[in-house]
Amino acid sequence: MKMFKWMMMTALVLAGAIYADKPVLKIAYSDWPGWTAWEIADKKGFFQKHGVNVKLEWFEYGPSMDAFAAKKVDAVGVSNGDATVLNATGARNVTILINDYSNGNDKIVGAPGIKSIRDLKGKKIGVEIGCLSHALLINALEKNGLKESDVTLVNMPTHQAVQTLESGDVSAVVAWVPHSVNALDKITGATELYTSANEPGIIYDVLAVSQESMMKHKDEWAKVIAAWDDVVAYINDPKNEKEMVKILADRVGVSEKLYSRFLGGTKFLRVGESLKFFNKKDNGFGSIYGSSKWVDEFFVKNHVYDKNVDTKRYIVPAFTENFVKSSK
């Protein structure tokens, strides 16, 4: 019996040593359900299950991109548009995974008395100029017969959406959760005017990995993809709902009741589900290529950066394709 225990302990020590010797993949993540969900992989042991050594590093969204650009992390959770911005500004990355697409959590919220996008003609709108909230706003205006010149944009950090709308200085704000939901909750008479659910695929949320790390540690990143599939399978299982919401709410620092409201506006994608968005190569929002090309053109037009990015070059479907093949 003692010999058996000694052998078991030795095996565990050796397994731990092997795991510790693996490269540490540092992933920056932030307060968006599709990235906060990486916390589940950590808490439920999915990284360890697949034998990959991941260190999650929590940031506000902007600083998470700064950390990636400064090479302090190997990968970052960003929108497909911001992955493009990083590439355009020298922080070369490749999209190897689509975590989700925004399905209503990005919102245009009108001040009391504003009931439609058309009501915004001639009005001021608070928006973080040059980011995807700005792109969502332009899309909403165009779909409702308006142009950007028909409104006045007020540059607003997204986390200040509630204060900005409360001030009365603008007639609407554009924000993502929790700020969009907080604006609706805290300002009596505020109205949801338009959301990402009106244009599915305008915002994909992805794992952007440095080209160097991707090339050096392909096998390890493949294991990260497998861990993500476990995360979404866990999320989709109704029996896990209470524990899942607690994990995510605790990471963000809000009540479980509030966080549960955020989940419906994010369409979490299992790896197999995301393959169709890689497979479509057209210019529509049903393709990550089409969505990224549209956003790239928007950013150049709005002087976020000067020259168009070859977005196809930085989208790498192979990890998803290989996972799907190996799962059959």
C-alpha positions in Angstrom: 0.0 0.0 0.0 2.8 2.4 0.9 4.6 1.5 -2.4 1.3 2.3 -4.3 1.0 5.7 -2.6 4.6 6.5 -3.3 4.2 5.6 -6.9 1.0 7.8 -7.2 2.8 10.7 -5.6 5.8 10.3 -7.9 3.5 10.2 -10.9 1.8 13.4 -9.8 5.1 15.2 -9.1 6.3 14.2 -12.6 3.1 15.3 -14.2 3.3 18.6 -12.4 7.0 19.1 -13.5 6.1 18.3 -17.1 3.2 20.8 -17.0 5.4 23.4 -15.4 8.0 23.0 -18.2 5.5 23.8 -20.9 5.6 27.3 -22.3 3.4 29.8 -20.5 0.9 31.4 -22.9 -0.2 34.7 -21.5 -3.7 35.8 -22.6 -5.0 39.3 -21.8 -8.8 39.3 -21.3 -11.3 42.0 -20.2 -14.9 42.8 -19.4 -16.8 41.3 -22.3 -18.7 38.0 -21.8 -17.0 36.3 -24.6 -13.6 37.1 -23.1 -14.5 37.0 -19.4 -15.5 33.4 -20.2 -11.9 32.4 -20.3 -12.2 32.6 -16.5 -14.3 29.4 -16.7 -11.4 27.6 -18.5 -9.2 28.5 -15.6 -11.7 27.8 -12.8 -13.0 24.5 -14.2 -9.6 23.1 -15.1 -10.1 23.0 -18.9 -6.6 24.3 -19.6 -5.1 21.7 -17.4 -7.3 19.0 -18.9 -5.8 19.7 -22.3 -2.2 20.1 -21.0 -1.7 23.7 -21.8 -0.1 26.2 -19.4 -2.1 29.4 -19.7 -1.8 32.5 -17.6 -4.8 34.8 -17.8 -4.1 38.5 -17.2 -7.1 40.8 -16.5 -7.2 44.4 -17.9 -9.6 47.1 -18.9 -10.2 46.7 -22.6 -7.9 49.5 -23.9 -5.0 48.6 -21.6 -5.4 44.9 -22.7 -4.5 46.0 -26.3 -1.7 48.2 -25.0 -0.3 45.2 -23.1 -0.4 43.2 -26.3 1.2 45.9 -28.4 4.0 46.2 -25.8 4.5 42.4 -26.0 3.7 41.8 -22.4 1.2 39.1 -23.4 1.0 36.5 -26.2 -2.6 37.0 -27.1 -5.5 39.3 -26.4 -9.3 39.1 -26.6 -10.5 41.8 -29.0 -13.1 42.5 -31.5 -12.2 41.6 -35.1 -12.1 45.4 -35.9 -9.6 46.1 -33.1 -7.4 43.1 -34.2 -7.3 45.0 -37.5 -6.3 48.2 -35.8 -3.5 46.4 -33.9 -2.2 45.0 -37.2 -2.4 48.4 -38.9 -0.3 50.0 -36.1 2.4 47.4 -35.9 1.2 44.9 -33.3 1.0 42.0 -35.7 -1.5 39.3 -34.8 -3.5 36.5 -36.2 -7.1 35.6 -35.4 -7.1 31.9 -34.6 -10.5 31.7 -32.8 -13.9 33.4 -32.9 -15.2 33.4 -29.4 -18.6 34.9 -30.2 -20.5 37.6 -32.0 -22.3 40.5 -30.4 -26.0 39.8 -30.5 -27.4 42.9 -28.7 -24.9 43.8 -26.0 -23.6 46.7 -28.1 -26.3 49.3 -27.9 -27.3 52.8 -28.9 -29.2 54.2 -26.0 -31.3 57.3 -26.4 -31.9 60.0 -23.8 -35.5 60.5 -22.5 -37.7 61.7 -25.3 -35.5 60.1 -28.1 -37.5 57.1 -29.4 -35.7 56.2 -32.7 -32.5 56.7 -34.6 -34.3 59.2 -36.9 -34.9 61.3 -33.8 -31.1 61.9 -33.6 -31.0 64.1 -36.7 -29.3 67.3 -35.7 -28.4 66.0 -32.2 -25.2 65.2 -30.3 -24.2 61.6 -29.7 -21.6 60.3 -27.3 -19.4 57.6 -28.8 -15.8 56.4 -28.6 -14.7 57.8 -31.9 -12.7 55.4 -34.0 -13.7 52.2 -32.3 -16.4 49.7 -33.3 -19.1 51.5 -31.4 -18.5 54.3 -33.9 -18.9 51.8 -36.7 -22.1 50.5 -35.2 -23.5 54.0 -35.1 -22.7 54.7 -38.7 -24.4 51.5 -39.7 -27.4 52.4 -37.7 -27.6 55.9 -39.2 -27.3 54.6 -42.8 -30.0 52.0 -42.2 -32.3 54.8 -41.1 -31.6 57.2 -43.9 -29.2 59.4 -42.1 -25.5 60.3 -42.6 -22.8 61.0 -40.1 -23.0 64.7 -41.0 -26.6 64.7 -39.9 -25.4 64.3 -36.2 -22.6 65.7 -34.1 -20.3 63.2 -32.5 -18.9 63.8 -29.0 -15.9 61.7 -28.2 -16.6 59.7 -25.1 -14.7 56.9 -23.4 -17.2 54.0 -23.3 -16.9 53.6 -19.5 -18.3 57.1 -19.1 -21.5 56.4 -21.1 -23.8 56.7 -18.1 -22.4 59.9 -16.8 -22.4 61.4 -20.4 -26.1 60.5 -21.0 -27.0 61.8 -17.5 -25.4 65.1 -18.1 -28.0 66.0 -20.7 -25.2 67.2 -23.1 -26.0 64.4 -25.6 -29.1 62.8 -27.0 -27.7 59.3 -27.1 -24.7 57.2 -26.3 -23.2 54.1 -27.9 -21.7 51.5 -25.5 -21.4 47.9 -24.8 -22.3 46.0 -21.6 -22.2 46.7 -18.7 -22.3 50.4 -19.6 -25.1 50.1 -22.1 -27.3 48.2 -19.6 -26.4 50.6 -16.8 -27.5 53.5 -18.9 -30.9 51.9 -19.5 -31.2 51.0 -15.8 -30.1 54.3 -14.2 -31.6 56.9 -16.5 -35.4 57.0 -16.3 -36.9 57.2 -19.8 -33.7 56.0 -21.6 -34.5 53.9 -24.7 -32.7 51.2 -26.6 -32.6 52.5 -30.2 -30.4 50.0 -32.0 -28.2 47.1 -31.1 -25.7 44.7 -32.6 -28.6 42.2 -32.9 -29.9 44.4 -35.7 -26.8 43.5 -37.7 -25.4 40.1 -36.6 -21.7 39.8 -37.6 -20.9 43.5 -37.5 -18.8 42.7 -34.4 -17.0 39.4 -33.9 -15.0 38.8 -30.8 -11.8 36.9 -31.3 -8.6 35.6 -29.8 -5.7 37.5 -31.5 -2.4 35.8 -31.0 1.0 37.3 -31.8 2.5 35.9 -35.0 5.6 34.9 -33.2 3.8 33.0 -30.5 1.5 31.3 -33.0 4.4 30.1 -35.1 6.5 29.0 -32.1 3.7 27.2 -30.1 1.2 25.9 -32.6 0.5 22.7 -30.7 -0.1 24.6 -27.5 -2.5 27.1 -29.1 -4.4 24.2 -30.6 -5.0 23.0 -27.0 -6.3 26.5 -26.1 -8.8 26.1 -28.9 -9.9 22.8 -27.4 -10.3 24.4 -23.9 -12.5 27.1 -25.4 -14.8 24.4 -26.9 -15.2 23.0 -23.4 -16.0 26.5 -22.0 -18.9 26.9 -24.4 -20.1 23.4 -23.9 -20.2 24.2 -20.2 -22.0 27.5 -20.7 -24.6 25.8 -22.9 -25.5 23.1 -20.3 -28.5 24.4 -18.3 -27.3 22.6 -15.1 -24.2 24.8 -15.0 -26.1 28.2 -15.3 -25.9 29.2 -11.6 -22.2 28.3 -11.2 -21.3 29.8 -14.6 -23.0 33.2 -13.8 -21.2 33.3 -10.4 -17.8 32.7 -12.0 -18.3 35.5 -14.5 -20.0 38.0 -12.2 -17.3 37.5 -9.5 -14.6 38.2 -12.1 -16.3 41.4 -13.2 -17.4 42.5 -9.8 -21.1 42.8 -10.3 -24.1 41.0 -8.9 -25.1 37.6 -10.4 -28.5 39.0 -11.2 -27.1 41.8 -13.2 -24.6 39.7 -15.0 -27.2 37.2 -16.1 -28.8 40.0 -18.2 -25.6 40.3 -20.2 -25.5 36.8 -21.5 -28.3 36.8 -24.1 -26.6 39.6 -26.0 -23.5 37.5 -26.7 -23.7 34.5 -29.0 -21.0 32.2 -27.6 -19.7 30.0 -30.3 -18.4 26.4 -30.0 -15.4 25.8 -32.3 -17.5 23.9 -34.8 -20.1 26.6 -34.9 -17.6 29.2 -35.7 -16.3 27.4 -38.7 -19.1 28.7 -41.0 -17.9 32.3 -40.4 -14.4 31.3 -41.4 -15.7 29.3 -44.4 -17.7 32.1 -46.0 -15.4 34.4 -48.0 -17.9 36.9 -49.2 -18.2 40.6 -48.2 -21.3 40.2 -45.9 -21.4 40.3 -42.1 -22.0 36.5 -42.1 -18.3 36.2 -42.9 -15.4 37.3 -40.6 -13.6 38.2 -43.8 -16.5 40.4 -44.9 -16.9 42.0 -41.5 -13.2 42.7 -41.1 -13.0 44.2 -44.6 -15.9 46.5 -43.9 -14.4 47.6 -40.6 -11.0 48.2 -42.2 -12.5 50.4 -44.8 -14.4 52.3 -42.1 -11.2 52.9 -40.1 -9.3 54.2 -43.1 -12.2 56.5 -44.0 -12.3 57.8 -40.5 -8.5 58.3 -40.3 -8.0 55.8 -37.5 -5.1 54.6 -39.6 -3.9 55.6 -43.1 -3.6 52.5 -45.3 -5.9 49.5 -45.7 -4.9 46.2 -44.0 -4.9 42.9 -45.9 -7.3 41.4 -43.4 -7.3 38.0 -45.1 -3.7 37.6 -44.3 -4.3 37.9 -40.6 -7.3 35.5 -40.3 -6.1 31.9 -39.7 -8.9 29.3 -39.8 -6.5 26.3 -39.6 -6.8 25.9 -35.9 -10.6 25.8 -36.1 -10.5 23.5 -39.1 -8.1 21.1 -37.5 -10.1 20.9 -34.3 -13.3 20.1 -36.2 -11.5 17.4 -38.2 -10.0 15.8 -35.1 -13.4 15.9 -33.4 -15.2 13.8 -36.0 
